[in-house]
């Protein structure tokens, strides 16, 4: 069984291997973001208080907890999806490329929400978005990637 996995890895095009590496980096970001939000809750509370001056201290604190919790759930789902894709892209099944494309492009769109809601990750969001767009490009544009996924159609 291990031998067939090694043979499959040898036939996986460089562009697909690079996409898997980028997806691994994106997956790591989905771990880091909620951890940093949790660690920096005071900064998050300050941002919420600045954006909503009519909120009392209790409401600001609850909003921060909700933001951290929802961020952890959202990024946890995306982490699991990225991990699945890193694992399954090497199988050359066309659905994996389509799922990677849709999920990564939607993540770029969702990043707009993160960008507009908090400046906490303004330096990281463009880098992650670039990695996600490059991942999609690596899965669709090189002829070796197209042939790789076409063989399982």
C-alpha positions as CSV (number, residue, x, y, z in Angstrom):
1,X,0.0,0.0,0.0
2,X,2.8,2.4,0.9
3,X,4.5,1.6,-2.4
4,X,1.5,2.6,-4.5
5,X,1.3,5.9,-2.6
6,X,5.0,6.5,-3.4
7,X,4.4,5.7,-7.1
8,X,1.4,8.1,-7.2
9,X,3.5,10.8,-5.6
10,X,6.2,10.3,-8.2
11,X,3.6,10.9,-11.0
12,X,2.0,13.9,-9.5
13,X,3.0,17.0,-11.5
14,X,5.2,19.6,-9.9
15,X,2.4,22.2,-10.2
16,X,0.0,20.0,-8.3
17,X,2.7,19.3,-5.7
18,X,3.2,23.0,-5.3
19,X,-0.5,23.6,-5.0
20,X,-0.6,21.0,-2.2
21,X,2.3,22.9,-0.4
22,X,0.4,26.2,-0.8
23,X,-2.7,24.6,0.6
24,X,-0.7,23.4,3.6
25,X,0.4,26.9,4.2
26,X,-3.2,28.1,3.9
27,X,-4.2,25.4,6.3
28,X,-1.6,26.6,8.8
29,X,-3.0,30.1,8.5
30,X,-6.4,28.7,9.5
31,X,-4.9,27.5,12.7
32,X,-3.0,30.7,13.4
33,X,-5.8,33.2,12.8
34,X,-8.2,32.0,15.6
35,X,-5.3,31.5,18.0
36,X,-4.1,35.1,17.4
37,X,-7.7,36.4,17.8
38,X,-8.0,34.5,21.1
39,X,-4.6,35.8,22.3
40,X,-5.3,39.3,21.3
41,X,-8.9,39.6,22.6
42,X,-8.1,42.9,24.3
43,X,-7.1,44.4,20.9
44,X,-10.2,42.9,19.4
45,X,-12.4,44.4,22.2
46,X,-10.7,47.8,21.5
47,X,-11.5,47.5,17.8
48,X,-15.1,46.6,18.5
49,X,-15.5,49.5,21.0
50,X,-14.0,51.9,18.4
51,X,-16.3,50.7,15.7
52,X,-19.4,50.6,17.9
53,X,-19.1,53.4,20.5
54,X,-22.7,52.8,21.6
55,X,-21.8,49.4,22.9
56,X,-21.3,49.0,26.7
57,X,-18.4,47.0,28.2
58,X,-20.5,43.9,28.5
59,X,-21.7,44.0,24.9
60,X,-18.1,44.6,23.7
61,X,-16.9,41.6,25.7
62,X,-19.7,39.4,24.3
63,X,-19.0,40.6,20.8
64,X,-15.3,39.7,21.2
65,X,-16.2,36.2,22.4
66,X,-18.6,35.8,19.5
67,X,-16.0,36.9,17.0
68,X,-13.3,34.5,18.4
69,X,-15.8,31.6,18.6
70,X,-17.2,32.2,15.1
71,X,-13.7,32.7,13.7
72,X,-12.5,29.4,15.3
73,X,-15.5,27.5,13.8
74,X,-15.1,29.1,10.4
75,X,-11.4,28.6,10.2
76,X,-11.7,25.1,11.7
77,X,-13.9,24.1,8.8
78,X,-11.5,25.7,6.3
79,X,-8.6,23.9,8.0
80,X,-10.4,20.5,7.6
81,X,-11.2,21.3,4.0
82,X,-7.6,22.3,3.2
83,X,-6.3,19.2,4.9
84,X,-8.7,17.0,2.9
85,X,-7.6,18.7,-0.3
86,X,-3.9,18.3,0.5
87,X,-4.5,14.6,1.0
88,X,-6.8,14.0,-2.0
89,X,-5.4,16.2,-4.8
90,X,-2.7,13.6,-5.4
91,X,-5.4,11.1,-6.4
92,X,-6.1,13.1,-9.6
93,X,-9.8,12.9,-9.1
94,X,-11.4,15.9,-11.0
95,X,-13.7,16.7,-8.1
96,X,-10.7,17.5,-5.9
97,X,-9.5,20.2,-8.3
98,X,-13.0,21.6,-8.6
99,X,-13.5,21.6,-4.8
100,X,-10.0,23.3,-4.3
101,X,-10.9,25.9,-6.9
102,X,-14.3,26.8,-5.4
103,X,-13.1,26.7,-1.8
104,X,-10.0,28.8,-2.4
105,X,-11.8,31.4,-4.5
106,X,-14.6,31.6,-2.0
107,X,-12.0,32.0,0.8
108,X,-10.6,35.0,-1.1
109,X,-14.1,36.5,-1.3
110,X,-14.6,35.8,2.5
111,X,-11.3,37.6,3.2
112,X,-13.0,40.8,2.2
113,X,-15.2,40.4,5.3
114,X,-12.2,39.8,7.5
115,X,-10.4,42.8,5.9
116,X,-13.4,45.1,6.5
117,X,-14.2,43.9,10.0
118,X,-10.7,44.2,11.6
119,X,-7.3,45.6,10.7
120,X,-5.7,42.8,12.8
121,X,-4.8,40.8,9.8
122,X,-4.3,43.4,7.1
123,X,-0.7,42.4,6.5
124,X,-1.5,38.7,6.2
125,X,-4.7,38.6,4.2
126,X,-3.1,39.7,0.8
127,X,-0.4,37.0,1.2
128,X,-2.9,34.3,1.9
129,X,-5.2,35.4,-0.9
130,X,-2.2,35.4,-3.3
131,X,-1.4,31.8,-2.2
132,X,-5.0,30.8,-2.8
133,X,-5.2,32.3,-6.2
134,X,-1.8,30.8,-7.1
135,X,-3.1,27.4,-5.9
136,X,-6.0,27.6,-8.3
137,X,-3.7,28.7,-11.2
138,X,-1.4,25.8,-10.5
139,X,-4.2,23.3,-10.7
140,X,-5.7,24.7,-14.0
141,X,-3.1,26.4,-16.2
142,X,-0.1,24.1,-16.5
143,X,-0.8,21.4,-19.2
144,X,0.7,18.8,-16.9
145,X,-1.9,19.6,-14.3
146,X,-4.8,19.5,-16.8
147,X,-3.5,16.1,-18.1
148,X,-3.1,14.8,-14.6
149,X,-6.8,15.5,-13.7
150,X,-8.0,14.5,-17.2
151,X,-6.7,11.0,-16.8
152,X,-9.2,10.3,-14.0
153,X,-12.2,11.8,-15.8
